[in-house]
Amino acid sequence: MSQRLNWERDGRDWPNRDYSRFVGAGGLRWHVQVAGSGPVVLLIHGTGASTHSFRALLPLLIPHFTVVAPDLPGHGFTASPATGSGYALPGVAAGISTLLRELGLKSMIAVGHSAGAAIAIRMTLDRSITPIAVVSLNGALLPFPGMSNDFFNPVVRLIAGSRIAAKAFTLLAGSRLSAERLIRSTGSRIDAEGMRLYARLTANTGHVHGALALMANWDLRPLVRDLPYLPTRLILVTGSQDGMVPPSESYRVRAVLPKAELVPLRGLGHLAHEERPADIAALLEGIVPDKCN
């Protein structure tokens, strides 16, 4: 098996393939999908996912927006950074900011799913983007309760540094059945295409290594410290059945940033944007209604 996903082989049936391009920025070769016209909406997927996560949402947005959706470093078809700092939150945020500059686009709305929400917020705090709103889709914005990063990160870093660990994961979780169990644990029920693509990703050593490397270099403590200074609107969209990030996390975030807005989605899990993309599209259109007529 190839260490990395191959576009000519693995990307032949990739969702929204016609909008895909490969762009060099910040020392990486990025896979990014760009489509539509109008205000720019940046879509950032979470750890272990890829642009396929927005396969149904993107077509709903392009009549009203210019949509930009990259694969994160080491994920999907984007190259792996040379050092661990490229997987850390500040490094990923800086990388996507460089990509946007290379594309000549400025984000009006930044949307992040899970860890992607932390990236969108970090970019906004660093003033590399100046959106009118950041939308967190089941955002993973707080450190694990009771888990010290001083202990957790070195352990994961040791595992992620070994290709053997990534290979072992693909052997354990790289089957369709294992992928289905993994998705069910999120509390979501997604379509067959999504399940097939998640199975493809979890079966690829290079992609799994990228996901582990991101986890190994992640530290949310500085983000929590800086969150009260977020200069723009924050909308916290939360699936009531989220099995990965409990809905209570949104209330903890609002305790840090009282002006944050909560949007609960009943009956949906961690992949709510894949379960009911029309709901998310309507929410985004409502943020700039004068631009969406």
C-alpha positions as a Markdown table, in Angstrom:
| # | Residue | x | y | z |
|---|---|---|---|---|
| 1 | Met | 0.0 | 0.0 | 0.0 |
| 2 | Ser | 1.2 | 3.5 | -0.8 |
| 3 | Gln | 2.3 | 5.6 | 2.2 |
| 4 | Arg | 0.2 | 8.5 | 0.9 |
| 5 | Leu | -3.1 | 8.7 | -0.9 |
| 6 | Asn | -2.5 | 9.0 | -4.7 |
| 7 | Trp | -4.7 | 11.5 | -6.5 |
| 8 | Glu | -4.8 | 9.6 | -9.8 |
| 9 | Arg | -5.9 | 6.4 | -8.0 |
| 10 | Asp | -7.6 | 7.4 | -4.8 |
| 11 | Gly | -9.0 | 10.7 | -6.0 |
| 12 | Arg | -10.7 | 9.4 | -9.2 |
| 13 | Asp | -14.1 | 9.4 | -7.5 |
| 14 | Trp | -13.4 | 12.1 | -4.9 |
| 15 | Pro | -16.4 | 14.2 | -4.0 |
| 16 | Asn | -16.4 | 17.6 | -5.8 |
| 17 | Arg | -13.3 | 16.6 | -7.7 |
| 18 | Asp | -13.9 | 19.2 | -10.4 |
| 19 | Tyr | -13.2 | 21.9 | -7.8 |
| 20 | Ser | -10.0 | 20.4 | -6.6 |
| 21 | Arg | -6.6 | 21.9 | -7.2 |
| 22 | Phe | -3.1 | 21.5 | -5.8 |
| 23 | Val | -1.3 | 24.7 | -4.6 |
| 24 | Gly | 2.1 | 25.2 | -3.2 |
| 25 | Ala | 2.1 | 27.5 | -0.2 |
| 26 | Gly | 4.3 | 27.7 | 2.9 |
| 27 | Gly | 6.5 | 24.8 | 1.8 |
| 28 | Leu | 3.6 | 22.4 | 1.4 |
| 29 | Arg | 1.7 | 21.1 | -1.6 |
| 30 | Trp | -1.9 | 21.6 | -0.6 |
| 31 | His | -5.0 | 19.9 | -1.9 |
| 32 | Val | -7.8 | 22.5 | -1.8 |
| 33 | Gln | -11.2 | 22.8 | -3.3 |
| 34 | Val | -12.3 | 26.2 | -4.5 |
| 35 | Ala | -15.8 | 26.8 | -5.9 |
| 36 | Gly | -18.6 | 29.4 | -6.3 |
| 37 | Ser | -18.6 | 33.2 | -6.2 |
| 38 | Gly | -19.4 | 35.8 | -3.6 |
| 39 | Pro | -18.3 | 36.2 | 0.0 |
| 40 | Val | -15.6 | 33.7 | 1.0 |
| 41 | Val | -16.4 | 30.9 | 3.3 |
| 42 | Leu | -13.5 | 28.9 | 4.6 |
| 43 | Leu | -14.3 | 25.3 | 5.6 |
| 44 | Ile | -11.8 | 23.5 | 7.8 |
| 45 | His | -12.3 | 19.8 | 8.6 |
| 46 | Gly | -11.3 | 18.0 | 11.8 |
| 47 | Thr | -8.6 | 15.6 | 12.8 |
| 48 | Gly | -8.6 | 12.4 | 10.7 |
| 49 | Ala | -11.1 | 13.7 | 8.1 |
| 50 | Ser | -10.6 | 15.6 | 4.8 |
| 51 | Thr | -12.4 | 17.7 | 2.2 |
| 52 | His | -14.8 | 14.8 | 1.7 |
| 53 | Ser | -16.4 | 15.8 | 5.0 |
| 54 | Phe | -18.0 | 18.8 | 3.2 |
| 55 | Arg | -19.1 | 16.8 | 0.1 |
| 56 | Ala | -22.8 | 17.7 | 0.6 |
| 57 | Leu | -22.4 | 21.1 | 2.2 |
| 58 | Leu | -20.1 | 22.6 | -0.5 |
| 59 | Pro | -22.6 | 22.3 | -3.4 |
| 60 | Leu | -25.3 | 24.0 | -1.2 |
| 61 | Leu | -23.0 | 27.0 | -0.6 |
| 62 | Ile | -21.6 | 27.7 | -4.0 |
| 63 | Pro | -24.7 | 29.5 | -5.3 |
| 64 | His | -24.1 | 32.2 | -2.6 |
| 65 | Phe | -20.4 | 32.0 | -1.6 |
| 66 | Thr | -16.9 | 31.3 | -2.8 |
| 67 | Val | -16.1 | 28.2 | -0.8 |
| 68 | Val | -12.5 | 27.2 | 0.1 |
| 69 | Ala | -11.9 | 23.8 | 1.7 |
| 70 | Pro | -8.3 | 22.5 | 2.2 |
| 71 | Asp | -7.1 | 19.1 | 3.4 |
| 72 | Leu | -5.1 | 19.7 | 6.6 |
| 73 | Pro | -1.4 | 19.0 | 6.6 |
| 74 | Gly | -0.7 | 15.3 | 6.3 |
| 75 | His | -4.4 | 14.6 | 5.7 |
| 76 | Gly | -6.1 | 13.5 | 2.6 |
| 77 | Phe | -4.0 | 14.6 | -0.4 |
| 78 | Thr | -2.1 | 17.5 | 1.3 |
| 79 | Ala | 1.6 | 16.8 | 1.9 |
| 80 | Ser | 3.1 | 16.2 | 5.3 |
| 81 | Pro | 5.1 | 19.0 | 7.1 |
| 82 | Ala | 8.8 | 18.4 | 7.5 |
| 83 | Thr | 8.7 | 19.0 | 11.3 |
| 84 | Gly | 6.2 | 18.6 | 14.2 |
| 85 | Ser | 5.6 | 22.4 | 14.4 |
| 86 | Gly | 3.8 | 22.2 | 11.1 |
| 87 | Tyr | 1.2 | 20.0 | 12.8 |
| 88 | Ala | 0.9 | 22.2 | 15.9 |
| 89 | Leu | -2.1 | 24.6 | 16.1 |
| 90 | Pro | -0.1 | 27.8 | 15.4 |
| 91 | Gly | 1.7 | 26.1 | 12.5 |
| 92 | Val | -1.5 | 24.8 | 10.9 |
| 93 | Ala | -3.2 | 28.1 | 11.3 |
| 94 | Ala | -0.2 | 29.9 | 9.7 |
| 95 | Gly | -0.2 | 27.4 | 6.9 |
| 96 | Ile | -3.8 | 27.8 | 6.0 |
| 97 | Ser | -3.4 | 31.6 | 6.2 |
| 98 | Thr | -0.5 | 31.4 | 3.7 |
| 99 | Leu | -2.6 | 29.2 | 1.4 |
| 100 | Leu | -5.4 | 31.8 | 1.4 |
| 101 | Arg | -2.9 | 34.5 | 0.5 |
| 102 | Glu | -1.6 | 32.4 | -2.3 |
| 103 | Leu | -5.1 | 32.0 | -3.6 |
| 104 | Gly | -5.7 | 35.7 | -3.2 |
| 105 | Leu | -8.8 | 35.2 | -1.0 |
| 106 | Lys | -10.0 | 36.7 | 2.3 |
| 107 | Ser | -12.4 | 34.8 | 4.4 |
| 108 | Met | -15.7 | 36.5 | 5.4 |
| 109 | Ile | -16.9 | 33.5 | 7.4 |
| 110 | Ala | -14.6 | 30.8 | 8.9 |
| 111 | Val | -16.2 | 27.5 | 9.6 |
| 112 | Gly | -14.3 | 24.7 | 11.5 |
| 113 | His | -15.4 | 21.2 | 12.4 |
| 114 | Ser | -14.0 | 19.7 | 15.6 |
| 115 | Ala | -10.3 | 20.6 | 15.7 |
| 116 | Gly | -10.9 | 22.7 | 12.6 |
| 117 | Ala | -12.8 | 25.1 | 14.8 |
| 118 | Ala | -9.7 | 25.7 | 16.9 |
| 119 | Ile | -7.8 | 26.4 | 13.8 |
| 120 | Ala | -10.3 | 29.0 | 12.6 |
| 121 | Ile | -10.3 | 30.7 | 16.0 |
| 122 | Arg | -6.5 | 30.7 | 16.2 |
| 123 | Met | -6.3 | 32.3 | 12.7 |
| 124 | Thr | -8.7 | 35.0 | 13.8 |
| 125 | Leu | -6.9 | 35.7 | 17.1 |
| 126 | Asp | -3.7 | 36.0 | 15.1 |
| 127 | Arg | -5.3 | 38.5 | 12.8 |
| 128 | Ser | -4.3 | 36.4 | 9.7 |
| 129 | Ile | -8.0 | 36.4 | 8.8 |
| 130 | Thr | -10.7 | 38.9 | 9.8 |
| 131 | Pro | -14.0 | 37.1 | 9.3 |
| 132 | Ile | -17.3 | 38.6 | 10.4 |
| 133 | Ala | -18.1 | 35.3 | 12.1 |
| 134 | Val | -16.4 | 32.1 | 13.2 |
| 135 | Val | -18.7 | 29.0 | 13.1 |
| 136 | Ser | -17.7 | 26.1 | 15.3 |
| 137 | Leu | -19.3 | 22.8 | 14.2 |
| 138 | Asn | -19.0 | 20.6 | 17.3 |
| 139 | Gly | -15.8 | 22.3 | 18.0 |
| 140 | Ala | -13.0 | 20.6 | 20.0 |
| 141 | Leu | -11.8 | 23.8 | 21.8 |
| 142 | Leu | -10.9 | 22.7 | 25.3 |
| 143 | Pro | -8.2 | 20.3 | 26.6 |
| 144 | Phe | -9.4 | 16.9 | 27.7 |
| 145 | Pro | -10.8 | 17.2 | 31.2 |
| 146 | Gly | -8.4 | 15.8 | 33.8 |
| 147 | Met | -5.7 | 15.1 | 31.2 |
| 148 | Ser | -2.4 | 17.0 | 31.4 |
| 149 | Asn | -0.8 | 17.9 | 28.1 |
| 150 | Asp | 2.5 | 17.6 | 29.7 |
| 151 | Phe | 1.8 | 13.9 | 30.0 |
| 152 | Phe | -0.5 | 13.2 | 27.1 |
| 153 | Asn | 1.3 | 14.9 | 24.2 |
| 154 | Pro | 4.7 | 13.2 | 24.7 |
| 155 | Val | 3.0 | 9.8 | 24.8 |
| 156 | Val | 1.1 | 10.5 | 21.6 |
| 157 | Arg | 4.1 | 12.1 | 20.0 |
| 158 | Leu | 6.1 | 8.9 | 20.7 |
| 159 | Ile | 3.4 | 6.8 | 19.0 |
| 160 | Ala | 2.9 | 9.2 | 16.1 |
| 161 | Gly | 6.6 | 9.3 | 15.4 |
| 162 | Ser | 6.5 | 5.7 | 14.3 |
| 163 | Arg | 5.2 | 4.6 | 11.0 |
| 164 | Ile | 4.7 | 1.2 | 12.6 |
| 165 | Ala | 2.0 | 2.7 | 14.9 |
| 166 | Ala | 0.2 | 4.2 | 11.9 |
| 167 | Lys | 0.5 | 0.8 | 10.0 |
| 168 | Ala | -0.9 | -1.0 | 13.1 |
| 169 | Phe | -3.9 | 1.4 | 13.2 |
| 170 | Thr | -4.7 | 0.8 | 9.6 |
| 171 | Leu | -4.6 | -2.9 | 10.1 |
| 172 | Leu | -7.0 | -2.6 | 13.1 |
| 173 | Ala | -9.3 | 0.1 | 11.8 |
| 174 | Gly | -8.8 | 0.2 | 8.1 |
| 175 | Ser | -11.7 | -2.1 | 7.2 |
| 176 | Arg | -15.2 | -1.0 | 6.3 |
| 177 | Leu | -16.6 | -2.6 | 9.4 |
| 178 | Ser | -14.1 | -0.9 | 11.7 |
| 179 | Ala | -14.8 | 2.4 | 10.0 |
| 180 | Glu | -18.5 | 2.0 | 10.6 |
| 181 | Arg | -17.9 | 1.3 | 14.3 |
| 182 | Leu | -15.7 | 4.4 | 14.5 |
| 183 | Ile | -18.4 | 6.6 | 12.8 |
| 184 | Arg | -21.1 | 5.2 | 15.0 |
| 185 | Ser | -19.1 | 6.2 | 18.1 |
| 186 | Thr | -19.4 | 9.8 | 17.0 |
| 187 | Gly | -23.2 | 9.6 | 17.4 |
| 188 | Ser | -23.8 | 10.3 | 13.7 |
| 189 | Arg | -25.4 | 8.3 | 11.0 |
| 190 | Ile | -24.0 | 9.3 | 7.6 |
| 191 | Asp | -24.5 | 8.1 | 4.0 |
| 192 | Ala | -22.8 | 5.2 | 2.4 |
| 193 | Glu | -20.5 | 7.4 | 0.4 |
| 194 | Gly | -19.2 | 9.0 | 3.5 |
| 195 | Met | -18.7 | 5.7 | 5.2 |
| 196 | Arg | -16.7 | 4.4 | 2.1 |
| 197 | Leu | -14.5 | 7.4 | 2.1 |
| 198 | Tyr | -13.7 | 7.3 | 5.8 |
| 199 | Ala | -12.8 | 3.6 | 5.4 |
| 200 | Arg | -10.4 | 4.6 | 2.6 |
| 201 | Leu | -8.8 | 7.2 | 4.8 |
| 202 | Thr | -8.4 | 5.0 | 7.8 |
| 203 | Ala | -6.8 | 2.3 | 5.6 |
| 204 | Asn | -4.1 | 4.6 | 4.4 |
| 205 | Thr | -0.9 | 4.7 | 6.5 |
| 206 | Gly | 0.1 | 8.2 | 5.4 |
| 207 | His | -3.2 | 9.8 | 6.3 |
| 208 | Val | -3.4 | 8.0 | 9.7 |
| 209 | His | 0.2 | 9.2 | 10.5 |
| 210 | Gly | -0.9 | 12.7 | 9.7 |
| 211 | Ala | -3.9 | 12.4 | 12.1 |
| 212 | Leu | -1.7 | 11.0 | 14.9 |
| 213 | Ala | 1.0 | 13.7 | 14.3 |
| 214 | Leu | -1.7 | 16.4 | 14.6 |
| 215 | Met | -2.9 | 15.0 | 17.9 |
| 216 | Ala | 0.7 | 14.7 | 19.2 |
| 217 | Asn | 1.5 | 18.3 | 18.6 |
| 218 | Trp | -1.8 | 19.8 | 19.7 |
| 219 | Asp | -2.0 | 22.1 | 22.7 |
| 220 | Leu | -5.3 | 24.0 | 23.3 |
| 221 | Arg | -4.2 | 25.8 | 26.5 |
| 222 | Pro | -2.9 | 29.0 | 24.7 |
| 223 | Leu | -6.2 | 29.1 | 22.8 |
| 224 | Val | -8.3 | 28.9 | 25.9 |
| 225 | Arg | -6.1 | 31.7 | 27.4 |
| 226 | Asp | -6.7 | 33.9 | 24.4 |
| 227 | Leu | -10.3 | 33.1 | 23.7 |
| 228 | Pro | -11.8 | 36.1 | 25.6 |
| 229 | Tyr | -10.0 | 38.3 | 23.2 |
| 230 | Leu | -11.6 | 36.9 | 20.1 |
| 231 | Pro | -12.6 | 40.0 | 18.1 |
| 232 | Thr | -15.5 | 38.6 | 16.1 |
| 233 | Arg | -18.7 | 36.7 | 16.5 |
| 234 | Leu | -18.5 | 33.1 | 17.6 |
| 235 | Ile | -21.3 | 30.7 | 16.8 |
| 236 | Leu | -21.2 | 27.3 | 18.6 |
| 237 | Val | -23.2 | 24.7 | 16.7 |
| 238 | Thr | -23.6 | 21.6 | 18.8 |
| 239 | Gly | -25.1 | 18.2 | 18.0 |
| 240 | Ser | -27.1 | 16.9 | 21.0 |
| 241 | Gln | -25.9 | 13.3 | 20.3 |
| 242 | Asp | -22.2 | 14.1 | 19.8 |
| 243 | Gly | -20.2 | 11.2 | 21.1 |
| 244 | Met | -16.8 | 12.9 | 20.6 |
| 245 | Val | -17.2 | 16.4 | 22.0 |
| 246 | Pro | -20.0 | 16.5 | 24.6 |
| 247 | Pro | -22.5 | 19.3 | 24.1 |
| 248 | Ser | -21.6 | 20.6 | 27.6 |
| 249 | Glu | -18.3 | 21.7 | 26.1 |
| 250 | Ser | -20.1 | 24.6 | 24.4 |
| 251 | Tyr | -21.3 | 25.8 | 27.7 |
| 252 | Arg | -17.8 | 25.7 | 29.1 |
| 253 | Val | -16.6 | 27.7 | 26.1 |
| 254 | Arg | -19.3 | 30.3 | 26.7 |
| 255 | Ala | -18.2 | 30.6 | 30.3 |
| 256 | Val | -14.9 | 31.7 | 28.9 |
| 257 | Leu | -16.5 | 33.9 | 26.1 |
| 258 | Pro | -20.0 | 34.9 | 27.3 |
| 259 | Lys | -20.9 | 36.6 | 24.0 |
| 260 | Ala | -20.6 | 33.3 | 22.1 |
| 261 | Glu | -23.9 | 32.1 | 20.6 |
| 262 | Leu | -25.2 | 28.6 | 21.0 |
| 263 | Val | -27.0 | 26.7 | 18.2 |
| 264 | Pro | -28.1 | 23.2 | 19.4 |
| 265 | Leu | -29.0 | 20.6 | 16.8 |
| 266 | Arg | -31.3 | 17.9 | 18.2 |
| 267 | Gly | -30.7 | 14.3 | 17.4 |
| 268 | Leu | -27.4 | 14.9 | 15.5 |
| 269 | Gly | -23.9 | 13.7 | 16.4 |
| 270 | His | -20.3 | 14.8 | 15.9 |
| 271 | Leu | -20.7 | 14.8 | 12.1 |
| 272 | Ala | -23.9 | 16.9 | 12.1 |
| 273 | His | -22.8 | 18.9 | 9.0 |
| 274 | Glu | -22.7 | 15.6 | 7.1 |
| 275 | Glu | -26.0 | 14.4 | 8.5 |
| 276 | Arg | -28.0 | 17.6 | 7.8 |
| 277 | Pro | -25.9 | 19.9 | 5.6 |
| 278 | Ala | -28.9 | 22.0 | 4.6 |
| 279 | Asp | -29.2 | 23.2 | 8.2 |
| 280 | Ile | -25.6 | 24.4 | 8.2 |
| 281 | Ala | -26.0 | 26.0 | 4.8 |
| 282 | Ala | -29.1 | 27.9 | 6.0 |
| 283 | Leu | -27.2 | 29.1 | 9.1 |
| 284 | Leu | -24.3 | 30.4 | 7.0 |
| 285 | Glu | -26.6 | 32.1 | 4.5 |
| 286 | Gly | -28.3 | 33.8 | 7.5 |
| 287 | Ile | -25.0 | 35.4 | 8.6 |
| 288 | Val | -24.8 | 37.6 | 5.5 |
| 289 | Pro | -28.4 | 37.6 | 4.2 |
| 290 | Asp | -27.9 | 40.7 | 2.0 |
| 291 | Lys | -25.2 | 38.8 | 0.1 |
| 292 | Cys | -27.3 | 35.7 | -0.5 |
| 293 | Asn | -30.2 | 37.0 | -2.5 |
